[in-house]
Amino acid sequence: MLAFMGVVLLAAMVPGPDFIIVTHHAAVSGRRAGVAAGLGIASGVFVWAVVAALGVASLLAASAIAFTVVKLIGAVYLGYLGLKALIGAWRRGEKVQVKAQFTATGAGVAFRQGLVTNLLNPKCAVFFVALMPQFLSSTPHVGETLLLSALAVLVSAVWFSVLANLVGLLKRFFTSPKVRKVLDSVTGTILVAFGIKIALD
């Protein structure tokens, strides 16, 4: 179990779309929104872990058509989030607009974006398809599968909560209009780049 948790932790710590989503929400809307985004990602991890253990995700990994469909949907979604951030940066300038954006991005929105971002990343399916069988018996029972899935959720939730709290401590700095404009520009560019990369992989 410790080895499994270590592998999941290392995978979660690698900067990617999940990392960017949590960092952005924590920096712009505070620790609560950042943690909510992290919990959304952890919920997506639970889904992928369970379906991988049950063999459903292996069908996605084995089917070129299914994998491509999920990949392209995920790429479009990341591109959408990236463009939304870029448009926000271009329109930035009035303090009122900044405050309106803050109130619009609540914990519910952050959770949903974290969940959808993770579920639309087919690399998560491939990761768990490759990982889960290494830690399950040849004839795994439901309890064993749920235990490993719960551990994956726990590790992901703890890591992204720690990340959100660390970034959230600097919220006052990140909410400066000039800094917010730079943050939105960088975040948007990275998310669009991730979307393009996923589409072209």
Solvent accessible surface area in square Angstrom, and as a share of the most:
residue,aa,sasa,rsa
1,M,130,0.58
2,L,152,0.76
3,A,65,0.50
4,F,0,0.00
5,M,50,0.22
6,G,31,0.30
7,V,55,0.32
8,V,5,0.03
9,L,66,0.33
10,L,122,0.61
11,A,42,0.33
12,A,15,0.12
13,M,81,0.36
14,V,98,0.56
15,P,90,0.57
16,G,11,0.11
17,P,15,0.09
18,D,22,0.12
19,F,48,0.20
20,I,22,0.11
21,I,6,0.03
22,V,0,0.00
23,T,32,0.19
24,H,30,0.14
25,H,6,0.03
26,A,0,0.00
27,A,0,0.00
28,V,3,0.02
29,S,21,0.14
30,G,6,0.06
31,R,116,0.43
32,R,186,0.68
33,A,5,0.04
34,G,0,0.00
35,V,38,0.22
36,A,11,0.08
37,A,0,0.00
38,G,1,0.01
39,L,81,0.40
40,G,0,0.00
41,I,1,0.00
42,A,2,0.02
43,S,39,0.25
44,G,0,0.00
45,V,11,0.06
46,F,80,0.33
47,V,64,0.37
48,W,22,0.08
49,A,0,0.00
50,V,27,0.15
51,V,34,0.19
52,A,10,0.08
53,A,21,0.16
54,L,121,0.60
55,G,30,0.29
56,V,83,0.48
57,A,2,0.01
58,S,41,0.26
59,L,125,0.62
60,L,24,0.12
61,A,43,0.33
62,A,88,0.68
63,S,44,0.28
64,A,79,0.61
65,I,138,0.70
66,A,36,0.28
67,F,54,0.22
68,T,54,0.31
69,V,76,0.44
70,V,32,0.18
71,K,23,0.10
72,L,82,0.41
73,I,87,0.44
74,G,2,0.02
75,A,9,0.07
76,V,109,0.63
77,Y,40,0.15
78,L,6,0.03
79,G,14,0.14
80,Y,117,0.45
81,L,10,0.05
82,G,0,0.00
83,L,94,0.47
84,K,108,0.46
85,A,13,0.10
86,L,25,0.12
87,I,71,0.36
88,G,12,0.11
89,A,0,0.00
90,W,171,0.60
91,R,172,0.63
92,R,22,0.08
93,G,62,0.59
94,E,108,0.48
95,K,136,0.58
96,V,113,0.65
97,Q,68,0.30
98,V,4,0.02
99,K,120,0.51
100,A,56,0.44
101,Q,76,0.34
102,F,42,0.18
103,T,117,0.68
104,A,69,0.54
105,T,30,0.17
106,G,32,0.31
107,A,22,0.17
108,G,52,0.50
109,V,42,0.24
110,A,0,0.00
111,F,76,0.32
112,R,133,0.48
113,Q,23,0.10
114,G,0,0.00
115,L,44,0.22
116,V,42,0.24
117,T,4,0.03
118,N,2,0.01
119,L,55,0.27
120,L,38,0.19
121,N,19,0.10
122,P,1,0.01
123,K,92,0.39
124,C,19,0.12
125,A,0,0.00
126,V,63,0.36
127,F,59,0.25
128,F,6,0.03
129,V,35,0.20
130,A,62,0.48
131,L,15,0.08
132,M,0,0.00
133,P,78,0.49
134,Q,132,0.59
135,F,66,0.28
136,L,25,0.12
137,S,60,0.39
138,S,116,0.75
139,T,114,0.66
140,P,54,0.34
141,H,120,0.54
142,V,107,0.62
143,G,42,0.40
144,E,37,0.17
145,T,8,0.05
146,L,81,0.40
147,L,86,0.43
148,L,8,0.04
149,S,0,0.00
150,A,50,0.39
151,L,23,0.11
152,A,0,0.00
153,V,38,0.22
154,L,94,0.47
155,V,14,0.08
156,S,2,0.01
157,A,16,0.13
158,V,81,0.46
159,W,45,0.16
160,F,4,0.02
161,S,26,0.17
162,V,71,0.41
163,L,16,0.08
164,A,0,0.00
165,N,57,0.29
166,L,108,0.54
167,V,20,0.11
168,G,8,0.07
169,L,117,0.58
170,L,98,0.49
171,K,74,0.31
172,R,222,0.81
173,F,121,0.51
174,F,36,0.15
175,T,30,0.17
176,S,41,0.27
177,P,50,0.31
178,K,168,0.71
179,V,34,0.20
180,R,10,0.04
181,K,93,0.40
182,V,94,0.54
183,L,26,0.13
184,D,2,0.01
185,S,37,0.24
186,V,75,0.43
187,T,8,0.05
188,G,0,0.00
189,T,79,0.46
190,I,59,0.30
191,L,5,0.03
192,V,35,0.20
193,A,53,0.41
194,F,45,0.19
195,G,4,0.04
196,I,95,0.48
197,K,106,0.45
198,I,9,0.04
199,A,33,0.25
200,L,145,0.72
201,D,88,0.45
